[in-house]
Amino acid sequence: MVIQSNIKFIEHAKAPIVSRTFFNPTGDILSLQISGASGSVKLEGRARKDADWVTLAGISLADYALVRDGFTKPGIYEIGIIGVRELRARVDSMDGDISVFGQIISSEET
């Protein structure tokens, strides 16, 4: 396992926001941590620069529940990103200060 990138998608947001776009070179897993308030956070991806953004599903590492259509509470999640070349986070609503951090991971040993 190799951590390819540490990404600060959003830091201490107090209003809805869309992060800047981050490139995924060859990672296959994104470990995502949402901290602070509850709200509606979506991780979006696309395979090509001119393609539409798609909301990605993930697995909660707290209880292994499948999360679709956005993350609603703080926690750590894992998301498959094989073939997803661009990533961004979207916070649509929150009930306080919220931060979103991610690590792009390659499970292939070098």
N, C-alpha and C positions, 0 to 999 in steps of 0.2 A: 504494500500500500504506500502510495506517495501522495502527499498533499501538494497539489499543483498551484493553488491560489487561495489566499485568504481574502474574502470580499466583505467590505462594509457596505451592504446594499443601502441601508437607511440607519441613521443615528439620531435618536431622541426626537423623532417626529411628533409634532403636536397637532398636525392637520394632514388630511389625505395627501399622498405624494406618490410619484412613480420614480424609482431610482434610475440612474443612468444605466446604460447597457454594458454588460460584461461579456467578454469572449471566453468560450470554453475550448481550449486547444484540443485536448484528447481525454478529458476526464469522463468517467462513467457514473460517478455518484456525486451528489451534492448533499453535504451535511448542512442543515439550515437550523439556526437558533433564533427564535423570536423571544425577545425579553421586554419586560415592562408591562404595558397594558394589554388587555384583550381587545380584539377588533376583527377586522377582515383583511387578511394579508394573502395575496396571491403571488406565487412564483410563476413567472411566465417565461416561455422559451420559444425559439424558432430555429429551424434548421438552415434557413437562408436569410440573408439580409433583407430581401424584398418580400418575405413571406409574412403572413399574419401572426400575431402573438397568440400563443395557446397557453391556457392555465394548466400547470402540471400538478398531478396528484403526488402524494407522499405518504410515508408511513410514520406514525408517531412512535418514537422510541420509548415513550413512557408506558404505552399499553399495546403497541403494535396494531393500532387501529388505522384503517385506510382513511385518508383525508382527501376529499375531492372538493372542487369549487372553492378553495381557499382555506386558510388556517385561521381558527377563531380564538385560540388561546396560546399563551406563551409556552414554549417547550422546544424540544429538539426533534427534528424530522429528517428522514432520509428520502431523497428523490433520485430516481434513475434519470440520467442525462446523456446516455449514449446517443450520439448523433445530433444532440441539441447543441448548436454552435453559439447561440447568443442567449443570455439570461438577463432578466430584470425582476425586481420586486415591485409590487403595487400594493399600497395601503389605501383601501377604500374608506375605512372608518376605524375609529379607536375610541376607547374611553379614558385615555390618558396618554402619557409619553410612551413611545414604542420604538424599538430598535430591531433590525434584521441583519444577521451576520451569516455568512456562508463559507464553506470550504469545498473547493472542487478537488475531488480525490480520484486518482487512478488506482485501480486495484491490481494493475499489472506491475510486477516487480521489475526494476531496472538493474 
